[in-house]
């Protein structure tokens, strides 16, 4: 049976300049759905990108009433953990509902939003065929360039080394099972600096 697990987590505050800051959230996807190019992915998105996504999905699926995003209140305080967590929960519920609709799952914008770090403008360009790369190319390229799975990479290297040493020292050569490979979604040191 197909499943799509989505988690919105790890809110981080970023300073644009001395007066402006924003919070972005990590979106983690794990799925076995045939609709997705990548079965596991992590990206970071800010609230206004969710607003853009909802508007684009609504304009393409006019007969569907999309779920609401958490309200954008003028009293939102990014220093208040309760406000930040309330918004995070609302964004997660929004994505959970979106991902249950087969028509919305067919929208390339949704997949680029969830599985690449392309800006909304670049997503539009890709979807409308104004880029040299396709939607699938963009997702694969992001996955290959994205160093957001350092644990998985380390485990693969360790497994490769273990298999090589096992094959030299024993007749089994099996190494650790694939189930033991961790699929953690932690930011690389480079992305933590920003």
C-alpha positions in Angstrom: 0.0 0.0 0.0 1.3 3.4 -1.0 2.1 6.0 1.7 3.4 9.5 1.9 4.9 10.7 5.2 5.5 14.5 5.4 7.1 16.2 8.4 7.4 20.0 8.7 10.1 20.5 11.4 13.2 22.4 12.6 12.1 26.0 12.3 15.1 28.3 11.8 15.3 32.1 12.0 17.4 33.9 9.3 18.3 37.6 9.3 18.0 39.2 5.9 19.3 42.5 7.2 19.3 44.5 10.4 15.5 45.0 10.3 14.1 41.9 8.6 14.2 38.3 9.6 12.2 35.2 8.5 11.7 31.6 9.6 12.0 28.7 7.3 11.0 25.1 8.0 12.4 21.8 6.9 10.0 19.6 4.9 10.9 16.0 5.0 9.2 13.5 2.7 9.4 9.7 2.8 7.2 7.8 0.4 6.8 4.7 -1.7 4.3 6.5 -4.0 4.8 6.1 -7.7 3.9 9.8 -8.0 7.3 10.9 -6.5 10.6 10.9 -8.3 12.6 10.7 -5.1 11.4 8.5 -2.3 13.1 10.6 0.4 13.9 14.3 0.4 14.4 17.3 2.5 14.1 21.0 1.6 13.7 24.2 3.5 10.8 26.6 2.8 9.5 29.8 4.3 5.9 30.7 4.9 5.5 33.0 1.9 6.6 30.1 -0.4 3.7 28.0 1.1 1.4 30.9 0.3 2.6 30.9 -3.3 2.2 27.1 -3.6 -1.4 27.3 -2.3 -2.3 30.1 -4.8 -0.8 28.1 -7.7 -2.4 24.8 -6.8 -5.8 26.6 -6.4 -5.5 28.3 -9.8 -4.8 24.9 -11.4 -7.5 23.0 -9.6 -10.4 25.4 -9.4 -13.0 22.8 -8.5 -11.1 21.7 -5.4 -11.3 23.6 -2.2 -7.8 23.6 -0.9 -7.1 23.4 2.9 -6.2 26.7 4.5 -2.7 27.7 5.6 -2.3 28.9 9.2 -3.4 32.5 9.3 -0.8 35.2 8.7 -1.4 37.3 11.8 0.2 40.7 12.3 0.8 39.6 15.9 3.0 36.6 14.9 6.2 36.7 17.0 9.1 34.7 15.7 10.6 34.8 19.1 7.6 33.1 20.6 8.1 29.3 20.5 4.3 28.7 20.7 3.6 31.0 17.7 6.3 29.3 15.7 5.2 25.8 16.6 1.5 26.6 15.9 2.5 27.8 12.4 4.7 24.7 11.9 1.8 22.4 12.8 -0.5 24.3 10.5 1.9 24.0 7.6 2.3 20.2 8.2 -1.5 19.7 8.3 -1.8 21.7 5.0 0.7 19.5 3.3 -0.8 16.3 4.7 -4.2 17.2 3.2 -2.7 18.3 -0.1 -0.8 15.0 -0.5 -4.0 13.0 -0.1 -5.5 14.5 -3.3 -4.6 12.6 -6.5 -5.3 15.7 -8.7 -3.0 17.9 -6.7 -0.3 15.2 -6.7 -0.3 15.5 -10.5 0.9 19.1 -10.3 4.6 19.4 -11.1 4.8 22.6 -9.0 4.0 20.6 -5.9 6.8 18.1 -6.6 9.4 20.8 -7.3 8.3 22.7 -4.1 8.7 19.5 -2.0 11.8 18.0 -3.6 14.0 20.9 -4.9 15.2 24.2 -3.5 14.1 26.0 -6.6 12.5 29.4 -6.0 8.9 29.9 -7.0 10.0 31.8 -10.1 12.3 29.0 -11.1 9.6 26.4 -10.5 7.3 28.3 -12.8 10.0 28.5 -15.5 10.6 24.8 -15.2 7.0 23.8 -15.3 6.3 26.0 -18.3 9.2 24.5 -20.2 11.5 27.6 -20.1 14.4 25.8 -18.7 16.9 23.4 -20.2 16.0 20.8 -17.5 12.7 18.9 -16.9 10.9 18.5 -13.6 12.5 15.1 -13.1 15.9 16.4 -14.0 15.6 19.2 -11.5 14.6 16.8 -8.7 17.5 14.4 -9.6 20.0 17.2 -9.9 18.9 18.7 -6.5 19.2 15.2 -4.9 22.7 14.7 -6.3 23.9 18.2 -5.3 22.2 18.2 -2.0 24.4 17.3 0.9 21.5 17.2 3.3 21.9 13.5 4.0 25.4 13.3 5.5 24.5 10.4 7.7 23.3 8.3 4.7 26.5 9.2 2.8 28.7 8.2 5.7 26.8 5.0 6.1 27.2 4.1 2.5 30.9 4.8 2.6 31.2 2.7 5.8 29.2 -0.1 4.2 31.4 -0.1 1.2 34.5 -0.2 3.3 33.0 -3.0 5.5 32.1 -5.0 2.4 35.6 -4.6 1.0 37.3 -5.6 4.3 34.8 -8.4 4.9 35.5 -9.9 1.5 39.2 -9.8 2.2 38.9 -11.3 5.7 36.0 -13.7 5.4 34.0 -15.7 2.9 30.6 -14.0 3.7 31.3 -10.5 2.3 27.8 -9.4 3.2 28.4 -6.3 5.2 25.6 -4.5 7.1 22.1 -4.9 5.9 20.4 -2.1 3.9 17.9 -1.8 6.8 20.7 -0.6 9.1 21.4 2.5 6.9 20.1 5.6 8.5 18.2 8.1 6.4 18.6 11.1 8.7 17.8 14.5 7.4 20.3 16.8 9.0 21.7 20.0 7.5 25.3 19.9 6.3 27.7 22.2 8.1 27.7 24.5 5.0 23.9 25.1 5.2 23.9 25.6 8.9 26.1 28.7 8.5 23.5 30.6 6.5 
